[in-house]
Amino acid sequence: MKPTPLDEYPIHQAPLPIARGATSDRHFYDRSYFLAHDRTGETAVITGFGTYPHLGVVDAFALAKRGDVQYSVKFSDALEARSLQQTVGPYRIEVVDPLQRIRVICDAADLGVGFDLTWEGSFPAVLEQSHLMLSGPRVTLDANRFAQVGTWSGQLVVDGIDVSVDPEVWLGTRDRSWGIRPVGEAVPPGRPLDDPNEGLWWLYVPLRFDDFAIVIIVQETPDGYRTLNDATRVFPDGRVEQLGWPRIEIDYTSGTRIPVGARLSCTTARGEALVVDVESLGGIPLHVGAGYGGDPDWTHGTWHGRNWSRADRYDMKDPAIAGRTVWGVVDHPARATCDGQVGWGLFEHASIGRHDPSGFADFGAVAP
């Protein structure tokens, strides 16, 4: 094994060259995620870049929503020597000012989605609690992540239409995560669990207000047991205030599990109530073109050969496409109110299978 360019930097976390991960788990990954929206829900972009060292793959995607249509482009290639260059095909990420300013470029307007966008953090990035998921005794996810809210500037092209991205209007969220999670081709599952998983309930809400940011991440088992609870308020000076154990009330469209909003009742360090009301501006299923769990078209980390790309167009009014929405994580550009301020950001939610606190008894249950 040869040294790589990253070995020149004092960033090692184990007595190993950077080309070797501290874990041999094939699902080791390192990924970026970005959301940009225009505060109306009419136009939004979700994009990301990932490396999968033990799979030998690097890939990226860009998913743009305009009205009821999602446009998706994906790129994949062989992962060469690991370096500071984050690029695959016509897609690249430039770290202009670490933890503050990021430029994201996708030169693929001819495929349906192209942009040159610059992210500016509005508040300091916050490191979330470690995230662990198990299937029986086996680790399926063991990851760390930092999150940030901010604004966007630059140019966007969707299906041949030019959109000027004004930072006074366009904002969003981003995160960086790394560790172990299900990526690449499926592996043999082994013996079925004696107590199989009955469902998934997940909530992730990073929001930008004028004077602070709020980041809430919650995961629960079917009986409502909370396996992940991280709620914080971030101030411009970097101070982070914990917001306790939020009580979550989600308002679903009748006859569905599509949320229209939520109330997050938090508690400040002084014991005072802090209520966040969140309104969905329209959902974007991450498993329809973005490669997240349940996407039948492609999955992060899968090998497609060198210099691979693919473009898709999804009509979300098509019953065959719309019917997939409830079977995965859906990202909602969101408007919110808290402590007399109006904020904007992301309302990410999944409710699949049984969840007793919501009154969902099984995979077929829906809101009354």
Secondary structure, DSSP 8 states (H G I E B T S, - for coil): ----GGGGSS--SSSS-TTS-SS--TTEEEEEEEEEE-SSSSEEEEEEEEEETTTTEEEEEEEEEETTEEEEEEEEEE--S--S-EEETTEEEEEEETTTEEEEEE--GGGTEEEEEEEEESS--EE---EEEEETTEEEEEEEEEEEEEEEEEEEEETTEEEEE-TTT-EEEEEEEEEE---SS-----S--SS---EEEEEEEEEE-SS-EEEEEEEE-TT--EEEEEEEEE-TTS-EEE--S-EEEEEE-TTS--EEEEEEEEE-TTS-EEEEEEEES--EETTTTS--TT-SS--TT----TTEEEEEEEETTSHHHHTTGGGS-EEEEEEEEETTEEEEEEEEEEEEE-BGGGTB-STT----
